[in-house]
C-alpha cells in the first residue's frame, strides 16, 4: 500500500515541478528575452511570422544573468 501512495506522491510533485518550471520559462524568461531582443534590435526582431521561442528563452536567460551580474557589481544586491 505504501508503494502506491509513494508513487502517486512522486507523480504529483513531478507534475507540480514541471508546471512551475514551465511557467517560469514560458512567462518570465521568454518575456524578458522578447523585450530584450526588441530593445537591442530597435523593434526589428523577433519577427512575428517565425518561430523564435528558443531564441527568446536563451536571450532571456543570458539577459537575466547579465542583469544579476550588474546588480552584484554595483552593490545593489
C-alpha positions in Angstrom: 0.0 0.0 0.0 2.8 2.4 0.8 4.3 1.9 -2.7 1.1 3.0 -4.3 0.8 6.2 -2.2 4.5 6.9 -2.7 4.1 6.5 -6.5 1.2 8.9 -6.5 3.0 11.4 -4.4 6.1 11.3 -6.6 3.9 11.7 -9.7 2.0 14.6 -8.2 5.1 16.5 -7.2 6.8 15.8 -10.5 3.8 17.4 -12.3 3.8 20.4 -9.9 7.5 20.9 -10.5 7.0 20.6 -14.3 4.2 23.2 -14.2 6.3 25.6 -12.1 9.4 25.3 -14.2 7.5 25.5 -17.4 5.5 28.5 -16.2 8.8 30.3 -15.2 10.4 29.6 -18.5 7.4 30.4 -20.6 6.4 33.6 -18.9 9.4 35.1 -17.3 12.4 34.1 -19.4 10.5 34.2 -22.8 9.0 37.6 -22.0 12.3 39.0 -20.7 14.2 37.7 -23.8 11.5 39.0 -26.1 11.6 42.5 -24.6 15.5 42.4 -24.6 15.6 41.5 -28.3 13.1 44.2 -29.2 15.1 46.8 -27.3 18.5 45.7 -28.7 17.3 45.5 -32.3 15.1 48.6 -32.1 11.9 46.6 -32.7 13.0 44.7 -35.8 13.5 41.3 -34.2 11.9 38.8 -33.3 9.8 38.8 -36.4 6.1 37.8 -35.9 5.9 35.1 -38.6 8.9 33.0 -37.4 9.3 30.5 -34.5 11.5 32.5 -32.1 10.7 30.7 -28.9 14.1 29.2 -28.3 15.9 32.3 -29.2 13.8 34.4 -26.8 14.3 32.0 -24.0 18.1 31.8 -24.4 18.2 35.6 -24.7 16.1 35.9 -21.6 18.4 33.5 -19.7 21.5 35.4 -20.8 19.9 38.8 -20.0 18.8 37.7 -16.5 22.4 36.6 -15.9 23.9 39.9 -17.1 21.3 41.8 -15.0 22.1 39.9 -11.9 25.9 40.3 -12.5 25.5 44.1 -13.0 23.4 44.3 -9.8 26.1 42.5 -7.9 28.8 44.6 -9.4 27.2 47.8 -8.4 26.4 46.5 -4.9 22.6 46.6 -5.2 22.2 43.0 -4.2 
